[in-house]
Amino acid sequence: MLVRMSAGDTRTVDYIARRTAEGKSEREIIRCLKRFVAREVFKIIGESAASE
């Protein structure tokens, strides 16, 4: 997650910008970003399990 922030992943950068515009602190943004990444991973896991 922090790698995505520092590497400049476009989806992550857009998400951080959107949360910053909402007035969130950096700590809150990281907490929200963890959930954002978890949703992405869960979706991928679900797709791979369905295809098996």
C-alpha positions, 0 to 999 in steps of 0.5 A: 500500500505504501509502495503504491503511494510512493511509486505513483500508481495512478489509481492510488494517486487519484484516490489520495487526491480525492480523499485529500479534497474531502479534507481527510488527514494523511492517517485517515487516507492511509486507513481508507487506502487499506480498505481500497486495496483490500477490496481490489484484492478480494475482487481478484481472489473472487474472480480467480476462484470462480474461474476454477 
